[in-house]
Amino acid sequence: MKELVEYIAKSLVQNPEEVEVLEEPDGKKTLIHLHVAKEDMGKVIGKQGRIAQAIRTLLKVSAAKEDRYSVLLIESDEIDQRY
């Protein structure tokens, strides 16, 4: 799942070298922390959160194949928020 998020994020942003994805497995749940540059937050979140929601949908399908579920947290240098 980490590789999927990393591939999608690097395809969307202006600064792909600043994309960092950390995966925290916790039982059946997996927390995925996506860290991007401040100026790339809008590109990853999208209008009204549509891109972030699409990424979460893909994660949900990927996790369901493994009988798990995932939570995506999008973070930046100055802003740590859940979208």
Buried (B, 14 or more C-beta within 10 A) or exposed (E): BBEBBBEBBBEBBEEBEBBEBEBEEEEEEBEBBBBBBEEBBEBBBBEEEEBBBEBBEBBEEBBEEEEBEBBBBBBBEEEEEEB
